[in-house]
Structures are given as C-alpha cells and as structure tokens.
Amino acid sequence: MESANPHQQVQERVRKLVDRIQGLPTLPVMLNNINQMILNPRTSPKEVAHVISNDPSLTSKVLRVVNSSFYGFPNRITTVTHAIVILGFNTIKSIVLSSTIFDVFRRNVKPGDFDRTQFWKHSIGCGCAAKAIGRRLNYPMLEELFIAGLLHDVGKIVMDQYMPEKFVEVLNVVHQRDCLIAEAEAEVLGATHADVGAWLFEKWNLSKGLIETTRCHHNPALAGENQKLAEIIHLADILIRAMRFGNGGDNRIPIISDTAWKSLGLQHSDFDDLFVQTNAEIEKAMVFLDFIK
C-alpha cells in the first residue's frame, strides 16, 4: 500500500543510505568561517580577504577566476580584498565554494570508474547553460544560476566516492538498459543523486535555494519558492546533454517538464541562440576545468 507521504519515505531511505557512509566530508572550516562572516553585516571585505589569504592555494584560485575571461575585467586584480570590493561577498563565496568542492571530492580515479573529468565538464557546462538561459530570461542572479548548475549533480560524486560498489551496480543498470542514471539509482538504492546532494548541502548549511534546486532539478514543480531556479537548472541540464558536452553518467536526454517549459515561457526558436550563448559561456568558464586536473 502506498504511503501518504512518499517524500518522507525517500528522506528515510536517503538517511539510511548516508548513515552507511563512513567519513563523509564536513564543510571545510574555511568555507564555514566565510559563511558566518558574510552573514554578519559588520564584516568588511578586508576581514574576509584575510581569512582567504591564509590559504595560498585558495587565494591563487580566487585570483585566477577573477582575472579570467569568466568575469572579463580590463585591469588585473591583484588582491583578494580588491576582488571582494569589485565582485561582492556572494560571488567570492561562490568561487570559494566551487573550488572547495573540487578539492573535497578529488581522488585518483581507477580506469573503468565513473569518469570524473567528463562529470565535471557536464557540471560546468550545466552552469554555463543556466547562465545563458538566465540571461535570456533577465534572471537577476546569474552567479547563483552558475553555482546551482555546477553543483546540481554532486550526489553522484558522493555515491561514487563513498559507496563505490553500489554505484557500480547503478552504472551497470544504466549500461544494460540505456536508461537515465536517476532511474537506475532509484531502483538500486531507493534514492537518487538529487536526494543525496540535497542531503549533503543541508548538512553543510548551504542556501535553501541550492538545496531545493539540487533536490528538484528533475522535477522542478516540487521546489516551492525556488521553482524558477530549479526550472532553469532542469532545462540547462537537458540543454547541455543535447550539446554532448561532458557526461553525467548516462547517454540519455530527459524530456523537458511541461510545467517548467510553460513557466519559463521560452520558444523552440530560442534554442539556436541558447546553444550559441552556452558555447560562449563554456569558453569563458575554461578556468574551472583547470581545477579538476
């Protein structure tokens, strides 16, 4: 008999699944500190810069991104303080979050494993497609779209890294049936990468928008007040799959949700321009590909 609350059932399955994971990473102290500082209205750019500058590797990444064509500033930015003044706290936090996640989930990949490089290319591509769609729709926070696209599939990495045997079973089902990875995950694990990614971001106290978009990128109608953000990521994921940039673990292109398509108000004739704009965004985002090498 069906339960009255299937969402609760999935939550319970995710909890059981992640309870089996040993040593799941906590949010790095650095990012936690920056989160706390940004929430305090009295925090100055200099104070945040001081925290970042204590980590030479992170400082170098922040400066590489802000000086890349991703932002396209005419003059070179040489200090983190200057970067924060120009780009603002939230953009710097996004750069720190993305580079931190690349580091947290870095490991040597054995041949035949889930292809991390193709996975991150798909993720970066999804962030770029989300920006292109957002620009088309005059969405006010393009940075938020890029990060949500970049991180929407992080649950796959969690499963690959912390429950590899189960994830191999998932990939075997994908290869045997040529189905979507989320369908194989639901069958093998009783939950999907979207559930696991949202659970991790909740554990890390990241924004509600990021948590709900990650959880609902396959079914944006469930994202509540973050529905628009989830709809854009849903479409961006489909768009980048159609462009064959990177690979998220299967070779399928999901069907666009009718509700999302109507809600976004785009036309089929917009796609040619979106492909062109996404390619332009990908060229600018190449700096992020350097972080996964």
Secondary structure, DSSP 8 states (H G I E B T S, - for coil): ---S-HHHHHHHHHHHHHHT-SS-----HHHHHHHHHHHSTT--HHHHHHHHHTSHHHHHHHHHHHTSTTT--SS---SHHHHHHHH-HHHHHHHHHHHHHHHHT-----TTS--HHHHHHHHHHHHHHHHHHHHHTT-S-HHHHHHHHHHTTHHHHHHHHHSHHHHHHHHHHHHHHT--HHHHHHHHHSS-HHHHHHHHHHHTT--HHHHHHHHHTT-GGGSGGGHHHHHHHHHHHHHHHHTT-S-SS--------HHHHHHHT--GGGHHHHHHHHHHHHHHTHHHHHTT-
